[in-house]
Amino acid sequence: MEATIAAIATALGEGGIGIVRISGEESLPIANKIFRGSALKERMLTYGHVYDNFTGETIDEVMAVYMKGPRSYTAEDVVEIQCHGSVVSLRKILALVLKNGARLAEPGEFTKRAFLNGRMDLTQAEAVIDLIRAKSDKTFDVALSQLEGKFSQTVKDIRADFVDLLVQITVNIDYPDEDIEEMTYDKLFEGLGAVREKLQALLATSDTGRIIKEGLNVAIIGKPNVGKSSLMNALLRETRAIVTEIAGTTRDTIEEVISIRNIPVRLTDTAGIRQTDDIIEKIGIEKSKESFNKADLVIFMVDGSRSLDEEDEEILQYMDGRQAIVVLNKQDLTQVVSREEIAARVPQAVIIDASMKEGMGIETIEDKIEELVYGGQVKQNDSIMVTNVRHKNLLELALQSVEDASAMTEMRQPLEFIEIDVNRSYELLGEIIGETASGEIINEVFARFCLGK
Ligand code: GDP
């Protein structure tokens, strides 16, 4: 018998209510020992009190619910006790549940049980943690669609294609015949081409998928006083970075995770990357370089009312070949920097006229960020996306095997060899949904979870 597990399911802090969750065969007997109120009936929220069955002390006024397996999150018997959202109450109730025979759940163990009991596949379980961690609407949507099984359905459909191919191969191996053999090679080649396209299409979503999940790294760079903090503030729509007129105040990098058009964006305001003797500023500059290097997009801000100087030129050199937006700021003042001047140095950059003072150009910057993330290919409303590195790696390996199989088919290699590769692709896709994943991989997936989920 699996141990009965328990954990605090809500965040530890002040809250209206907090929940202690118990799962396993002993959950109802344990609850009955510590709950005083009407008898707990299946799927009925019941009012009562939790009391210490060893000392008789009343612990909290609660609502409790019993969900009999398999109609519960874990597919086991589950009891959830809703108490006041105080750390004191939650800890006392949990301690009491443990004292009565439950074991403290490991991170993700409830979801792991749901997976092991067949309530969801591995991609759905992974979606649970993505949902909990989601910081933007889009991230949440994609994770929800994955939880609903849309991603795994796509994978399962491709797997079904592999089964068809394997059947064709097997029939031919079992009943070899010259004519049929020729036909088998031709059909196989065609079939492999079709699955290859499906795998490629899925993999094509992975860049956007990564950004949707982890956020787009954007570094704002430029000399002191050009308006970087003002831009950051405009994007944040609240004043967090300090806007001042003294050059060099943005000494350290400031990172903010914000949501632009529902895309999570990690925004770093940098101290510039010029040479300096000031120790504190030097540290800031090192950090700037770091965030500059890891940025998916660099926003270089220029004060259009002052001519470019050495420092601007230095930054422009670093921008070579980078995805970049150059913001020509302070358009409300007389302009001395021309677009041509910038375009000549960074031809790949998008140049945007702006005035932070007048709120001009901010929308355009947001448009460009959105365009960059979706690359014109993946539509915003498409929620089937590869957001998980584990999935991406397996899809890539599966694609590789399909390509190998295709090449061998073209060269009329023995079908037994081709079968090995097709079978491997099938197995790799099975690993994504957890059908063929090893215990080690499964443990790794759930180790990323938080307690109580
Ligand atoms: P940072 O040092 O690059 O972060 O620049 P700040 O955002 O702190 O701005 C420096 C100064 O320039 C502040 O006094 C801002 O009010 C001013 N400033 C920022 N944007 C504009 C603009 O578009 N036009 C004008 N005239 N002043 C601006």
Boltz pocket constraint, residues with backbone or C-beta under 6 A from the ligand:
constraints:
  - pocket:
      binder: B
      contacts: [[A, 222], [A, 223], [A, 224], [A, 225], [A, 226], [A, 227], [A, 228], [A, 229], [A, 230], [A, 231], [A, 242], [A, 243], [A, 244], [A, 245], [A, 246], [A, 247], [A, 248], [A, 249], [A, 250], [A, 329], [A, 330], [A, 331], [A, 332], [A, 333], [A, 354], [A, 355], [A, 356], [A, 357], [A, 358]]
      max_distance: 6.0
